[in-house]
Amino acid sequence: MEDLIRTICSVLSLQWIMGTLMAHLTQSDDEAAAQREELSLEEAGPVGDVTGWMLRRLHGNRRGCVLIGVCGGVAFTAAFLLALAVLSGRGLCSQRAGLEQPGGGATRPADGGAELYLGELREMMRRLLQDEDLLSTVSRVSRADHPPGSSEGTVLASEVLGRFRKLQMDHTWTESLDAMLQVPDRSFPSSLHLVDSAGRVFEQIPLNPSDYCPYSATGNYTGGVVYAHYGRPEDFNWLRSVGVLAAGHLVVMRVGGGVSFAEKVWLAERNGGGGALIYPDPADLPQDPRRLGLNAHTAVSEHVTERKPERLLNTLELTSDSPELLTNQLLSLQVHLGSGDPFTPGFPSFNLSRFPPIPSSGLPLIPALPITATVAAKLLSQLSGPPCPPSWRGRLPYVRCVLGPDFGSGRRVRLSVQNLMTPVLLNNIFSSLEGREPDQYVILGAQRDSLGPGAVKSGVGTAILLELARTFSTMVKNGFSPRRSLLFVSWDAGDFGNVGATEWLEVYLSMLHLKAVAYFSLDQAIMGDDHLSASTSPLLVDLLDAAIRQVEHPKHAGQTIYSQAERDGGSWRIMKPLYLNSGAYSFTAFAGVPAMELRFTEDRAYPFLNTPLDTVPRLQEVLGGRLGVTGRSLAELVGEMVLRLVHDHILPLRITSYAQTVLQLSAQLNKHSAELQSRGVSPQWLFSARGDYSRAAETLQRAIDYSDLHDPNTARFYNTRIMKVEYYFLSQYVSAMETPFRHVIHGRGNHTLSALTEHLTLLTSDPGRFDENRFRRQLALFTWTLQGAANALNGDVWSIRHTHSYTHTKR
């Protein structure tokens, strides 16, 4: 500190010497001329006129040359000493930042720590992240099954709460909620029997009593068996095209195909199926006993609460004789879309207030059960009927792929599913670090529960969450003062459809778009170490692109994630749209908060997810023992983006991104423009709205670029507008109760871009099913939401210019 003061004093002394020299050398007999020059200097600007003055001196007299030399030398010396003084202070601060102080809370230093550079903070974060802590936490979390409400789950929740409190964050608390969950009935387990034509049981097929699909319908069903591949809409369409109907039969489907369990069951139900059986085929999940993989006696479990009527209406030839009538019936239902407590769709499940368990709440109407590959082989090997298409053939041993539905000798299959609904007290755990602008916060969350050990399902995410909380709290102790707050959350009941997270969103829905900057889901973050994928809102794409250029790939030393992705075919492959079962999905599609879920994967699918085999030893075997290294890389990547969001003056979100998304729709509409106009439908309205949004976003971005962002009021003004962009894409023209996922780009419903484009394809694929009235409504819903987003970005109402508006001039 004494050296710093001494340096500053030297600078001040040099400044005094410089002033004296200037006074001496500028004396001349022509006092008036000197005074005029001095006056012109005072009135001139700091750069251009000083240069002119120096040139006049050069041409004027020899003493000017001496003055220039002296001034240059003094200026250089002063600048050098000032830089030395600043860097000396930075060095002291950096050295202090590198030391992890034991004990104590997240107390800010006296100077606030606001002057640390981003590069310094990045290096501090890298030094503090630890592989060993990540590995030990994953092992602890996944040591046993820990479903919500279980004794092991309760113990784990207490341990996570204790870990947060040990860090002495600014605030740590829990929020409890009541939810209705479904569990297997241990007294009357589910069963599967082969029966003869008279209904007499002649063989019971062994099942694991703990295998079940949460929220399946309960009851019995007896019928033939139809093989429906992955249970996708196109699969059921193909079955119908060859005369094989699912109606009145049990539908056997494979895990995967880009279709969730919930959608498989829903589609089987809508096609008349009496029950659903879902199995892992060796073609999708490796089951070779000579290699690491799923064994043939293990089933994959997943919840089955979902309703997606808009996709069905657009892609399936439904059994109803009146598609329009069916459309109205489905749209009038209270639709639950597979996220949150299905007994309280659209509002929080506190104080045991919930809807009665009626079909419209989103629960399936048919029983569903996960089965093993061994059980599936036993059923499918006895089928008769038309042969499967070549692409449907799996790798079940001794199975000749046919569609069914008949068994030999008139046999049938009887399915019995016996599950119980039970109220469970859930606990979400929160911990926060307050920023200098505490009412704006970045949220990080991870699922804590798992029906099995859950090394990938809940262990990895919880470990990264706790490690980032420890790292950022230590950075705060060591000099970092974040501009915005950080909120770390451990969610409960993720295995039942992200119940804990969704219910919390429902509680704070009216305020989150004003306070939440972004959400990062850490669920299932490590399934391998080959490739990174990011399901994300387009607003976060630039932030991710910058981050992958900074973080080293966990498997390729010396290579960043970006450079390795470029070698593998392009970094653009990393970016993927948000999907329904993602932990990030509800934040964007329901609450209007930009969200992202990151994941390292292998070329092969991780075979143990949602099974009792999802353990640390198997995960380590998949990763070649690099779990700690891979976890640290993922934590650093998330930390890099979080650091930018809590450090930068202006939020680094790409507000122009949605204009490009809508431009793609415009191109599709252009292709069908003549056909639409012949039907009296003009897409010009949407083109106009897209142009308005694009101009508004670009205008706002230019205003930000040319503003003084170091002014707190200016920065906050623009950040508030940036934070609302995602929210503007939640349609205000549909009900949050009936259509929870209101986002017109990422949501689900008749108002969305996907519904509009799928309906548009009918113009060429099946013109007879194109519904002009419905398309007009879809176009209006989407266009007005887009126009509303453009108007909101424009700012005040008098700044908005409409194509069809006019100005009245006062006389």
N, C-alpha and C positions, 0 to 999 in steps of 0.2 A: 504493500500500500504506500510506503514511503517513497519507493521508486516511482510509482505512478504520480504522486504529488510533485516530486522533483522534476519529472518529465514535463508536466503541465507548466510548471514555473519557467522552465527553459523556453517553452513555446512563447509564453507571455513576454519574456525578456527579448526574444528575437523580434517579436512584433514591435516592441518599443524602439529597438535599434533601427528597424526598417523605417519607422516613421521619422526618426531623426535624420537618417540619410536622405530620405525624400525631401525633407524640408531644406536641408543644406544644399543639395544638388540642384534644386529647382529655383534657387534665388537668381535673379538677373537684374540688369538695369531697367528692363522693361517691365515694371511692376504691374501695370495695367494689363499687359498681355498675359502675364502669369495668372493674374486674378481671373481673367476671362477663361483661360484654360482650366483653371481650378473649378470655376462655375460650371463649365461645360462637362467636366468630369462628374460633378455631383448630380447633374441632371441626366447624364447618360445612363444607359443600361449597363449591367454588370459585365457583359461579355463583348458585344460588338463595339461599343464606344471606347472601351479600354483599349481594344486592339487599334482603333483609329488614333487614339491619343499616343500610343507607342510608336506608330508609324510617323506621326508628325514630329515626335521627338527625334526619331532617327534622321529625318530629313532636316531637322532644325539645328541641332548642335551636337558637339562631340560628347558633352556631358550626358546627353540622353542615352548614348550607348553604355556609358558607365552605369547609369541608373538602371537600365534594363538588365544588365548583368547582375548587379547587386540584388535587384528585386527577384530575378529568377532564382538566384542561389538561395536567398532567404525563403522564398515561397516553397522551394523544393525541400529545404531543411525542415521548415515548419510542418509541411505535409507529412514528411517522414516521421517526425517526432510524434505528431498527432496519431498517425496510424499505429506507431509503436505503443502509444498509451492505450489506444482502444484494444489492440490485440492482446496486450498484457492483461487488461481487465477480462477479456474473453477467455484467456488461458486460465486465469484463476477460477472463473465461473465454470469452465469445462472440467477442470480438475475436481472442483467441488461436486459437479454433477456426476462424475464417474464413481463416486464413493457411495455405496448403499448404506445409509445410516440405520443402525439397528434400533428397533423400537420407535415409539412416537407415532403420532398420527400424520395425516397428510397435510401438515402445516406449511403454509407458504413462507418463503423467506421474506425479509423485510422489504426487498426491492421488487417483490412480485414476480420475479423471474420471467417477465414478459419480453426481455430483450434477447433471449436465446434464438439462434437461427434454426431454420428447419433442418439443415444439414447436421448441426450439433445434436438436435433432438433425435434425429434418425440414428446417429451413431450411439447415443445414449441408450435408445431402445434396443438396438442390436446387442449391446454389451449385457443388458439386463435379462433378456430372454434366455431361458434355460431348458435344455433338452430333458434333463433328469426329472425336473418337476412335472413336465408333461407326461412322461412315461409312468411315473409313480401314480399320478392322479388317474390316468386311464385304467391302470391295474386295480386301483382302489374302487373306482366306480363300478367296474364290471366283474367284481369278485363273485357276485350272485345275482339272481333275478331280482329286480326291484320295481315291480309295477306300482302305480299310484295307490296309496292307502295301505300298502303292505308294511310290515314291521321293518324290512330292509329298506324300503323306500323312505320311511320316516327317519330312520337313522342317517341315511345318506343326506336327506334334506337338512338335518341338524348339523352335519359335518360341513356342508357347503356354506350354511349360514355362519358357522364358526370360522371358516376360512376367510370369509369377507370381513367379519368383525376383527379378526387378527390383523388384517391390513389397515384397520382403523381408517376406513374411507370417511368421507364427509357425512354420508347417510347410509344406513343399512337397515332393511326392514323386510317383512313378509306381508303378502296379501293372500288371504284365504278365500276360497269360493267353494260352493257346493255344486257338484256335478253328478249326473246319473251315468254310471259306467256299467258295462256288461262283462260278466265273468263266467267261466264254465261252471256248470252245476256238477259238483263233485259227487253228489248222491245219485244223480241220474246222468251219466256221461253220454255224449253224442255217440251214435253208432251207425254202422253201414252193413246191410245184410243183402244177400242174394235170396230171392224168393221164387217159388215156382208159380205156375199159371193160376193156382188156387190161392196164392198169397201165403203159403206155408214157408217158413224159413228153413233153408237147407244148408246155409253157410253164413257165418259171421266173419266179416273182414276185420282184422285187428286194426285199431286206431290208437294213437297217443291221446289220452284224455285231456292233455293240456293244449292240444292244437285246436284253435278256434279262430273265427273271424269276429272281432268285436262289432256289436250292433247287428249281427245277423238276425233274421227272423227265426223264431223257434217253432218247432213242430215236426211233423212227419210228412214224407212224400214218397210215393212209390210210382215208378215208371221206367220206361226204357232210357237209353243213354244216347245222347248226340254229342259228337266231338266237334267243337267249334273253334279249333285252333287257339288264337289268343283272345277270342271273344271281342273283337273289334267290330265296329259297324260294318265294315266291308266284308268281314267274315260271315256275319249273319245274312248279309245281302247275298253272298255267294251260295250259302246253304239253301236259301229260298229259290235261287235261280236254278238249282238242280233238283228241286222238289223235296228237300229234306227240311222239315219244320221242327223247331225246338218245342213247340207247344205240346204240353202234356208229358214232357220228358225231363230227366236230369241232364244238365249241360256240363260237359267236362271241358275245361279250358286250361291253357298253359299260362304259367307266370310270365310276365313280360309283354313284349310287343308294344311298349309305349302306352299301355292301358292299365290303370290302377285296378286293384281288386274291386273297389267300389263301382267303377264304371262297368267292369265285367258283369257283376251281379245285376246292376241296373239294366244293362242291355239284355241279359238273359231273361230277366223278368218282363221287360217290354215286348220280348218276342215270344212270350207265352210259356217260358220254361218254368218247371215246378220246383227246381232247386239248382244250386250251382256247386260244382266241385272243381277246385283249382289246384294244380300240381306243378312242380318244377321239372321240366323236361331236361335231360342231359344235354340236349342241343343248345339250351339257353344257359343253364348253370352246370358247369362241369361236375361230373360224378364218377370219374375214373378212379377206382381205388388205388391205382398206382401213382396218382398225382394228387396234389392238394385240391380238394373240392368237396362239394356236398355229397353225403352218402345217400343211397337210394331209399333209406328209411327215415328221412327227415323232411318234414313239411315246412312250408313258408307261410307265416301268418301275417295278416294285415287287416285293418278295419275296413268296413264296407258301407260307410255312410257317404252317399254322394247322389246328387241329382244333376243331370246335364241335359235338360229337355231341348235346349236350342240346338245341340249337336244332333240329337236324334231326329228332330223335325227336319233338319236340313239334309241329312245323309241317309236316312233310312226310309224305306217304304213301309210305314207302320201298318199294323193290322186293322186300324180303324178305317171304316168306309169314308169318313169325312176328316181329312187332314186339318181343315180349318177349325172344325169343332174340337178336335183333339188339341190343337194349338191353344185355343181359348181355355180349355179345361186345364192344361198344364200351366199356363201362365197365371191362372187364378189360384194355383196351389201356393201354400206357404213353403217355399223351396229352401231346403237345407243342402248346402253344397259341399259337405264332407269336411268342414272345418269348424271346430267348436262343439259345444254341447248340443246334440240334435234335439233336445227337449226345450231349448230356449233359443230358437233361431232368430238372430238379429238383435237380441238383447242379452245382458249378462245374467249368469245363473247364480245370483246371490240370494241369500235368505230363502232358499228352497222354492223360489218363484219360477215355475217352468210350465211349458205347455203340457197337456196330457199326451201320452204316447200314441198319437194318431198317425196314419200313414203319411199325411202331408208334412209331418215333421222331418221327413228325410230318412226314416228307417226302411230298410228293404222289406218287401212283402213275401219274399221266398227265403227258405233256409239256405245258408251257404257254409261250406266247410273246406278247409285246406286239407289236402291229402298228399301222401308221399308218391314218389315215382313208382314204387313197388305196387301200391294200391291202384294207381292209374293203369299200370301195365296189366294188372289182373282184370280190370274192367274192360279196357279197350281191346285186349286180345280176344275177347269173346264176342265182340260186335260183328254184325253183318250189315251190309248195305253198300251204297255206292262208294267207290274208292276216293281217297283224298287227292287233291291236287298235289303235285310234287313238292311245292313250297311248304305244305302243311306237315310233311313227314318229320317226325322227331327222331329221337334215338333211344326210345324205350326198347328194351330187349324183347324179342319174340312177339312183337306187335306188328301185324299187317294193317297199315293205316287205312281204315274205312270210317265212314261218317256215322253209321248207325241208322236208325235207333234200335234195331232188333237184336236180341240175344238168341242163342240157340235154345231149342226146347221150350220156347215161350217164357223163359226166365225174365225177371225184372230186378231192379235194384230199389231197396227201401232205405231212404235217408232219414235219420232222426237227429235233430239238433236241439240240445237242451242247455240253454244258457240262462243266467239270472241277471236282472237289472238290480243294481245296488247303489245307494247314494254314497259318495265318497267326498271327503273334505280334501281339497287340493290346496297346495301351497306354492305360490310363485315367490321367489326370493330375489330381492333387488339390492343393489349397492351402487352408490353414485359418487363421482368427483365433481364438485361444482366448478364451473368456469367463470370467467370474468363477466360473461353474459349468461347467467345461470338458467334463464328460461328457454334457451335453445340447446338441445342435447342430441348427441349421437348415441344410438342404442345398439348394444351387442347382446345376443341371446342364444341360448342352447337348451335343448331338451335334456331333462335330468332322468326321466323314468325310462324303463324298458321292460317288456314282458319277459325277455330273456336276459342273459348277461349284458348284452348290448355294448360291446367294446366300441363298435363303430356307431351304433344307433344313438348312444348317449354318452359313452365314456370319452370319446375324442373331443366332442363339442364342449363338454363340461371342463375338460382339462385345458383346452385353449382359452375358454372364457376366464377361468381362474388365473391362468398364467398372464393373460393380458391385463387383468385387473391388478395383479401384483406388480407388473411392469410399470403401468401408468401411475399407480399410486406412489411407487418409488421415485419415478421421474418427478412427480409433484414435490415430494420431499426434498429432492435434490435440485430444485430451481425452476422447474417447468410450471408455468401458469397458463393452463389452456384457456383459449378464448371462449370456448363453448363447453358445456358440461358433458360428462360421460356417464352413461347408465348401463350397468351390467345386470343381466337378468337370467336366472335359472328357472326354466319353465317346467310345469308339471303336466302330466297326461298328454304328452306328445304322441304316444302310441295309439291314442284314441281319436286322432284327427286334430292335433295341435290345439287341444281344448284349453289349456292354461293360457297360451298366448292369445288365442282368439277371444276368449272371454274378457281378458284384460283390455284388448282393443275395443271391445263393445262398451266397456265402462268409460273409456276416455276418448271415444270416437269424436266428440264435438270439439276437442282441443288439440289432438295430436298433430294435425296438419299445420298448426300455428307454432308448435314447439319442437317436434321431432324432425331433425335434419335428414337422417337416414337410419336404416336398420340393416345390420349384418347378422345373418343366421349362420351359426357355426355347426349346425346339425350334419352328421354323417360326412364330416369334412375330409376324412382320410379313408379311402377305399383302395388306395394304391399310391404310387409315386411316379407314374409315367406322364400323365396328362392333367392339366388344370382345366376345369370347366367352371363357368360362372353364370348362374341363372340370375339375371339382373334387369332392373329398370334401365331403359336407355339413358336416363339422366346421369347414371353413374359410370357409363362406359369410358369416358375420358379419364376419370379418376383411376379406374382399373388399369387402363392402358399405361398410364404413367407409373403405376405401382409395379407392374410386372417387369418393367425395365430396370427396377431398382433391386429386386429380390433374386437371390441365387436359386437356381433349380435344385431341389433336394437330391436328385439322382445324378446330376451332371455338374460336377464341380467346375467353377470358373465360368459357367454359362448362366445367364439370367433366364427367368421363366420366359421372357419375351423372345430371346434369341433361340431358345430351344423350340418354342412354338413355331417360329418362322421356319426352322429346319423341318418341322413335322408337317408343314403344309400351310402355315399362316396363323398369326395370332388371332385373326378374326374367328377362327374355329372355337376359341375359348368362350366367346360370348354366346349365351343361349337365352331364350325367353323364360320368364317365370312359369312354373308349372304348379298345378293345384295342390299336390301333396308336399310342396316345399314349405319349410318353416318361414320363408320370406314372403310367400305369396299373399297372405291375408293383409300384411302391412301395406302393400301397394294396391292390390285389387279391392280391398275392403276399406282401408283407412286413408289411402292416398298419400302414403309415405314412400319415398324411393327406397328400395330394398334390394339386397343381393345375398345369394347363397353360393359359397365357393366350395370346390371339392377337387381333391386329387384322386385320380382313378387309374386303373390298369387297362391294357388292351382287352383283357377278359373281364367280365363282370365279377364283382366281389360276390362269391356264392353264399356267404353265411348271413347276410343281412336278414333280419326278422326271423332268425332261427335260434335254437338253443346253442348253436355252434359258434355264435358271434363272440369269440373270446380273444383275449390279448395274445396268447401263444399262436393262434391261427392268423391273426392280423399281422403279427411279427413275421410269421413265415411267408405271408404274401409279400411283405415289404422287405424281406431279406434282413430283418433286424434293424431297419431304419425308421422305426416308428417315432422315436424322439426327434431325429433330424427332420423328418417330413412334417411332423407337428410344429416344429419350430419355424420351418419355412412358411407354412400356412399362417401361423400366428404373426410372423413378420409382415406377410403380405396384407393381412387385415389391419395390422397396426400401422402400416405405412399409409393406408387410405384413411384410417381414423385420425392419424396425426395431421394429415392435410385438412380434414374437415374441422378439427378443433383448433387449428393453428392459423389458417389463412384468413386474411381480412375479408375476402369475398369467397363464398362457397363455390368450390370447383365443380359445379354441376352443369351439364350441357343442356341448356334450356331449349336449344334449337332441334334437339334430336327427334322429337315427335313429328316435326314437319316432314322429315324424310320418310317416316313410317306411313304417314297419310299419303305421301306422294306415290307410294307403291300402289295404294288403293286407287288413286286417281288414274294411274296407268291402266289398271284393270277395267275401270269404268269407261275409259276412252275406247277400249277394244269393243265394248258392247254399246257404245253411245248410240249408234243408228238403231239398234234393236230396242233400246230403252225408249228412245224418242218416238219410235213407231207405236209404243204402248202408252205414250203420253207421260213418260217419266224422264225428267231432265236432271242430269248429275251436275249441272252448272252451279247449283246452290252449294254443293259440297266443294267444288273447285274454288269457289269464292271464299268459303270459310277456311280452306287450307291456305290460300294465299294470304288472308288476313292474319292467320296464326303465324305463318312463316315471317311475314313482315313485322309483326309485333315482337316476336322472339328476337329477330335480328336487330330491331331498333333498341330493345332493352339491352341486348348484349353490347351494342355500340355505346350506349349511354354509360354502361358499366366500364367499358374499356377507356373512356375519356373522362372519367370522374376521379376526384381525389379520394382514393379508397382508404387513405390513412385517416381521413376524418371519420370519427366514430358514428356520427349521425348519418352520413352518406352511406357508409358501409352497411349499417343496420337497415336503412331504408331499402337498399337493393337486396340484401339477404332475406328480408321478410317476403319480398316478391318472389325470389327464387324458390324459397321453401314451399310456396303455395302451388307451384307449377304442376306437380303430380296430382295434387288435390283437384285442380281444375278439370282433370280428365275423369273424375267421378261424375257420372250422369246425374243431374239434378231432376231428371224427368222420370226416374223409376224409384220405387220404394226400397229403402234399405232393409225393410223387413222381408219383403217378398223377393227381392233381388239383391242379396247382400254384397255381391262382388260387382259394384257399379262401374268400375273402371272400363272405359269404352275400348281400350287396347288390350288390357290383360284380364278383363273380367269374364263373367259367364252370364249370358242372357241374350235376349232378342235385340238389345241395344248396342251390342258390341261390334267391333270391326270384323271379328272372325265370323259372326253370324251373318253379317251383311255380305261378306265375300263368298261364303259357302252358298248362300241363297243365290248370289249372282251367277255362280257356276251352273246353276240349273238352266240358265238361258240356253246353254249349248248342250249340256249333258242330258237334260230331261225337261224340255220347254213346257210340257203339260203340267208339271208340278210347280212351275214358277207362279207365285202368288203376288200379283201386282199390288194389292192393298197392303199386304204384309210388308212387301219390299219398300213401299212408300213410307210406312211407319218406321221401319228400320233405318232408312236413309235420313228421315227427319230426326230421330233420336240421336243418331251419331253426329249429324251435321250441326244440330243446335248445341250439343255438348262441345264440339270443336270450336264453334263460333263463340260460345261462352268463354272458353279458354283464351281465345284471341282477345276478346273484349277485356277480360281481367288483366291480361298482360299489358294492354294498352294503358291501363291506369284509370284516370278519371273519365267520367262519362262524356265530358266535352272533348276528350282527346280521341274518341272513337269515331271512325268514319265508315258508314255503311254504304254499300253499293246502291241500296234502294232508298236512302234517306234524302231529304231535301232541306235546304236552309231557308227560313222565312226571314226576310229583311224587314226591319221596322221602318216605317215611314214617318 
